[in-house]
Every structure is written in structure tokens, then in C-alpha cells.
Amino acid sequence: MRGIKKISWVLGLGALLAGGAWANEAPIKPKVVLISMFAPEAQHWIERLELKREIRVPGLAAEYPSIRCNDRDVCLLTTGMGQTNAAASTLALALSPKFDLRKSYFLIAGIAGISPHHGTIGTAAWAHYLVEFGTQWELDSRDAPKDWPTGYLGINTKGPNEKPPLDYKTEVFELNPKLQAKAFALSQRVTLSESPQSAAWRLKYPKAPANQPPVVTRCDTLAGNTWFSGTRLS
């Protein structure tokens, strides 16, 4: 316990010193803060938006210790993989005296999967509802009733088709519907580029929309630390 207290005190002192060192400089006021999860996602933004300025912020993931910005008031946070890193890194940025985020827009942009019944490779989707996939019960699929599609079910429910009560208060979030509608209206007719490899791969699907070129669409999305695939889980 003494060791834990000492570490906490040292971390707190480090944060105070970092804040004091920045006290004489005006905080950065980004118009837009982009949030990505890992390096390949971030690299597209870094290169195309020329995010050359690096601002180190205590508390960010060790692999991505800096916020990157350009001279057009656009900044990028790379959180690190997993919900723990995402939560800690976002909190570190929010508490940093180096930034004033009160008038910033946030764009969380990451890779995701989509059912071939609803989209294809390279589809870009604006999310409306965000559902927490990790907060649920899981019964070994080998022990689940035969008429259940999977072993997953909502907490405090009796089957996978029953809507769970929102006991945790973090199971689902609604993003700003007016902002989403505006973003979709501005981007829905954009022609998305795709690589020759991606174009060739989508042709392996037998029907639309999976074998068609990617488009901008709208969706709801699941968030979790588990990568899942297959018809049953999807």
C-alpha cells in the first residue's frame, strides 16, 4: 500500500509540474479533435492533414504520448487499443491545461466490420447509436439452448431476443442526431476511393451491396474489446 501511495504522489506531482511548465503559454483551442485508436488509422490523418506539431501530454498511452496538430486548428489523439486505453487517454487530454476543448468538435474515426447485407469493404458510416457490446452475459454456446443464435444475452434477461434493462447506464449512447444528419448530408454523395485489391476482393461476394463500390451511409455501432465475425454472431 505504501508503494501505491508513493507512486500516486509522484504521478500527481508530475502532472502539477507539467501544468506549471505550460502555465505561461496560451492553451491550444482546436476546432476539431480527431480520435483514432492505433497507428495505421492515425497515419492517414497525419499525412493528409500535415499534423506535424507534437504536444506531449502526461497520461496518454505510452505508445502514443503526444497530441498531433496542424496550423489549421485540427488535432489528433491516438488512444491506443482497447477501451481502457481509450478512456484513460481521452481523460488525460480533457484534463490537460495545454488544451481548451470547450468549443471543439470531436470526430472518432476507426475501422469496423459491417454485415455484407448492409455494406461492403471501405464503407464509411456515420453512427447514431453506440451500443456497449462488452456489458452482457455470455453462456458457453455448447450449453445454450438449441434455438438460441449465440450464447450472448443481455444482463438480467432470459434469452438473446429480450431487451435488457439499462442498469449500468452506459449500455447505449445516442450521438447528436442533428449533427449526424448534417454530416451525412454533406458527405453522402462523395465518391470513395478504393484500392485495386479491395475492388477485386469485394467481387467475391455473390450479391449487392457487398460486391458494389463503397458509399457513405448511416448506422448504429457496437463497441467492445472483442473482435467477432461470422453469420451467427453478426
C-alpha positions as CSV (number, residue, x, y, z in Angstrom):
1,M,0.0,0.0,0.0
2,R,2.9,2.4,0.8
3,G,4.3,1.8,-2.7
4,I,0.9,2.6,-4.3
5,K,0.6,5.8,-2.4
6,K,4.1,6.8,-3.3
7,I,3.5,6.1,-7.0
8,S,0.3,8.1,-6.9
9,W,2.0,11.0,-5.2
10,V,4.8,11.0,-7.8
11,L,2.3,10.9,-10.7
12,G,0.3,13.7,-9.1
13,L,3.5,15.8,-8.7
14,G,4.4,15.1,-12.3
15,A,1.1,16.3,-13.5
16,L,1.4,19.5,-11.4
17,L,4.9,20.2,-12.7
18,A,3.7,19.6,-16.3
19,G,0.8,22.1,-15.8
20,G,3.1,24.7,-14.2
21,A,5.6,24.5,-17.1
22,W,2.8,25.2,-19.5
23,A,1.2,28.0,-17.4
24,N,2.8,30.8,-19.3
25,E,1.6,29.6,-22.7
26,A,-2.0,30.0,-24.0
27,P,-3.8,26.7,-24.4
28,I,-4.4,25.3,-27.9
29,K,-8.1,25.7,-28.9
30,P,-8.7,23.0,-31.6
31,K,-11.7,23.5,-33.9
32,V,-11.7,19.7,-34.4
33,V,-10.2,16.9,-32.4
34,L,-9.8,13.6,-34.3
35,I,-9.6,10.4,-32.3
36,S,-8.1,7.2,-33.7
37,M,-7.1,4.0,-31.9
38,F,-3.8,2.9,-33.4
39,A,-1.0,3.8,-35.8
40,P,-2.4,2.7,-39.2
41,E,-5.7,4.6,-38.5
42,A,-3.8,7.7,-37.4
43,Q,-1.3,7.7,-40.3
44,H,-3.8,8.7,-42.9
45,W,-4.8,11.8,-40.9
46,I,-1.2,12.7,-40.1
47,E,-0.1,12.6,-43.7
48,R,-3.1,14.2,-45.4
49,L,-3.7,16.9,-42.8
50,E,0.0,17.6,-42.2
51,L,-0.2,17.1,-38.4
52,K,3.4,18.0,-37.8
53,R,3.3,19.6,-34.4
54,E,3.6,17.2,-31.4
55,I,2.4,18.2,-27.9
56,R,3.3,15.7,-25.2
57,V,0.5,15.2,-22.7
58,P,1.1,13.2,-19.4
59,G,-1.3,10.3,-19.1
60,L,-1.6,9.3,-22.7
61,A,-0.8,5.8,-23.8
62,A,2.9,5.1,-23.7
63,E,2.9,4.1,-27.4
64,Y,1.2,7.4,-28.4
65,P,2.4,10.0,-25.9
66,S,1.7,13.1,-28.0
67,I,-1.3,15.0,-29.5
68,R,-0.5,16.0,-33.1
69,C,-1.8,19.3,-34.6
70,N,-1.5,21.4,-37.7
71,D,-1.7,25.1,-38.3
72,R,-5.5,24.9,-39.1
73,D,-6.6,24.1,-35.6
74,V,-7.0,20.4,-36.2
75,C,-5.6,18.0,-33.7
76,L,-5.3,14.2,-33.4
77,L,-5.4,11.9,-30.4
78,T,-4.4,8.3,-30.8
79,T,-5.7,6.4,-27.8
80,G,-4.1,3.0,-28.0
81,M,-6.1,-0.2,-28.5
82,G,-8.8,-1.3,-26.1
83,Q,-11.4,0.6,-24.1
84,T,-9.1,1.0,-21.1
85,N,-6.6,2.9,-23.2
86,A,-9.4,4.9,-24.9
87,A,-10.9,6.0,-21.6
88,A,-7.6,6.9,-20.0
89,S,-6.2,8.8,-23.0
90,T,-9.3,10.8,-23.5
91,L,-9.4,11.8,-19.9
92,A,-5.7,12.8,-20.0
93,L,-6.4,15.1,-22.9
94,A,-9.6,16.5,-21.3
95,L,-7.7,17.4,-18.1
96,S,-4.6,18.8,-19.8
97,P,-4.0,22.5,-19.3
98,K,-2.4,22.6,-22.7
99,F,-5.7,22.4,-24.5
100,D,-9.0,24.3,-24.3
101,L,-11.7,21.9,-25.7
102,R,-14.8,23.9,-24.8
103,K,-15.6,24.8,-28.4
104,S,-14.0,21.8,-30.1
105,Y,-15.9,19.2,-32.3
106,F,-14.8,15.6,-31.8
107,L,-14.7,13.0,-34.6
108,I,-14.0,9.4,-33.6
109,A,-12.9,7.6,-36.7
110,G,-11.9,3.9,-36.6
111,I,-12.1,0.7,-38.5
112,A,-15.1,-1.6,-38.1
113,G,-16.9,-4.5,-39.6
114,I,-20.2,-4.4,-41.5
115,S,-22.6,-7.1,-42.5
116,P,-22.4,-7.9,-46.2
117,H,-26.2,-7.4,-46.3
118,H,-25.7,-3.8,-45.4
119,G,-22.4,-2.7,-46.9
120,T,-19.1,-3.5,-48.5
121,I,-15.4,-3.2,-47.9
122,G,-14.4,0.5,-47.5
123,T,-17.9,1.6,-46.5
124,A,-17.9,4.9,-44.5
125,A,-20.7,5.1,-41.9
126,W,-21.8,7.9,-39.6
127,A,-23.0,6.4,-36.3
128,H,-26.2,7.4,-34.5
129,Y,-26.4,5.0,-31.5
130,L,-23.3,3.4,-29.9
131,V,-24.0,0.1,-28.1
132,E,-21.6,-1.3,-25.5
133,F,-21.0,-4.9,-26.6
134,G,-19.0,-5.9,-23.6
135,T,-21.7,-5.4,-20.9
136,Q,-23.6,-8.6,-21.3
137,W,-23.9,-12.2,-20.2
138,E,-22.2,-15.0,-22.1
139,L,-23.2,-18.6,-21.9
140,D,-21.0,-21.2,-23.5
141,S,-22.6,-21.7,-26.9
142,R,-22.3,-25.5,-26.4
143,D,-24.5,-25.2,-23.3
144,A,-27.0,-22.7,-24.8
145,P,-30.5,-23.8,-25.9
146,K,-30.5,-25.1,-29.4
147,D,-32.9,-22.3,-30.6
148,W,-30.5,-19.5,-29.4
149,P,-28.4,-18.0,-32.3
150,T,-25.5,-17.4,-29.9
151,G,-24.6,-17.7,-26.2
152,Y,-24.7,-13.9,-25.7
153,L,-27.6,-12.3,-24.0
154,G,-28.3,-9.0,-22.2
155,I,-27.7,-8.8,-18.5
156,N,-30.8,-9.6,-16.4
157,T,-32.6,-11.2,-19.4
158,K,-33.8,-14.7,-20.0
159,G,-32.8,-15.0,-23.7
160,P,-31.0,-13.3,-26.6
161,N,-34.1,-11.8,-28.0
162,E,-35.1,-10.0,-24.8
163,K,-34.2,-6.3,-24.5
164,P,-32.0,-5.8,-21.3
165,P,-32.8,-3.2,-18.7
166,L,-30.3,-0.3,-18.7
167,D,-29.0,-1.0,-15.3
168,Y,-25.4,0.1,-15.9
169,K,-26.4,3.4,-17.6
170,T,-23.6,3.1,-20.1
171,E,-25.1,0.3,-22.3
172,V,-26.1,2.7,-25.1
173,F,-25.3,6.3,-26.1
174,E,-27.2,8.4,-28.7
175,L,-24.9,10.8,-30.6
176,N,-26.1,14.2,-31.7
177,P,-28.8,13.3,-34.3
178,K,-28.8,16.8,-35.9
179,L,-25.1,16.8,-36.2
180,Q,-25.1,13.3,-37.7
181,A,-27.7,14.3,-40.2
182,K,-25.7,17.4,-41.2
183,A,-22.5,15.4,-41.6
184,F,-24.3,12.8,-43.7
185,A,-26.0,15.4,-45.9
186,L,-22.6,16.9,-46.7
187,S,-20.8,13.6,-47.4
188,Q,-23.4,11.2,-48.8
189,R,-22.6,11.9,-52.4
190,V,-18.8,11.7,-52.0
191,T,-17.2,9.1,-54.3
192,L,-15.0,7.0,-52.1
193,S,-11.7,5.7,-53.4
194,E,-10.7,2.1,-53.2
195,S,-7.5,0.1,-53.9
196,P,-7.4,-2.4,-56.8
197,Q,-7.0,-5.2,-54.1
198,S,-10.2,-4.0,-52.3
199,A,-12.1,-3.8,-55.6
200,A,-11.1,-7.3,-56.6
201,W,-11.9,-8.8,-53.1
202,R,-15.5,-7.4,-53.0
203,L,-16.3,-9.1,-56.3
204,K,-16.0,-12.4,-54.4
205,Y,-19.4,-11.6,-52.7
206,P,-22.4,-13.0,-54.7
207,K,-24.7,-10.1,-54.4
208,A,-25.2,-6.4,-53.5
209,P,-24.3,-4.4,-51.6
210,A,-21.3,-6.4,-50.7
211,N,-20.0,-6.6,-54.2
212,Q,-20.6,-2.9,-55.0
213,P,-18.3,0.1,-54.6
214,P,-18.2,1.6,-51.1
215,V,-20.5,4.5,-50.2
216,V,-21.2,6.8,-47.3
217,T,-24.1,5.6,-45.1
218,R,-25.5,5.8,-41.6
219,C,-25.6,3.1,-39.0
220,D,-25.6,2.1,-35.3
221,T,-22.4,0.7,-34.0
222,L,-21.1,-1.8,-31.4
223,A,-18.1,-1.0,-29.2
224,G,-16.1,-3.7,-27.4
225,N,-12.7,-5.2,-26.9
226,T,-13.7,-8.4,-28.7
227,W,-13.3,-8.8,-32.5
228,F,-16.0,-11.1,-33.6
229,S,-17.0,-12.4,-37.0
230,G,-19.4,-14.9,-38.6
231,T,-23.1,-15.1,-39.6
232,R,-24.3,-16.2,-36.1
233,L,-22.5,-13.6,-34.0
234,S,-23.2,-10.8,-36.5
